[in-house]
């Protein structure tokens, strides 16, 4: 009886593992993501580690720096390698309730595939289709619609291979210590960065105040 129960446990474990594997999101593993984070790319008109680009991308699109336990690097590579799978992930953050209602999006996040329709095409272009032209234009130019359009644009550029620009061969590479320091900074929570900036300026203020008191008559 004990042997039979043990067999059932083993079979259940195998079945559950295969089920979980079949539902996993396709991307590179953590080891490859660790290597990719240190590749140097041009982003926002400066040379930086790929980690910075990936973090900015995920923060802009999803509003967070990780997704379902995956790092930003894994998310970006997942979109590049298997956009057909990632387009059905609900990860495009739409904070505006009215815009979500107009697009029939339930919850705070939309799937990329939800923003396109076989009949209407890109759904942001059909916002307020029953309204007068001027009102339709105002709706399409609202801050919430523009923000969502920018997120969709980033994803399209990524899948088309236009978002990432590798370091030109004639450009001097960043030193290793600087790359590691920036990657470490990218992993810090947002409040930690603000705290570090506050401490830095506090130290500058204290040093400046001490210097003034030293030379005061």
Protein Blocks (a to p, Z undefined) as FASTA:
>chain_A
ZZmmmmmmmmmmmmmmmmmmmmpccdddfklmmmmmmpccdeehiacdfklmmmmmmmmm
nopabeehiafklmmmmmmmmmmlmmmpcfbccfblklmmmnopgcjbdcfklmpcfklo
paklmgoklbcfklmmmmmmgmklmmmmmmmmmmmmmmnopmbccddfklccddfklmmm
mmmmmmpcfklmmmmmmmmmmmmmmmmmmmmmmmpZZ
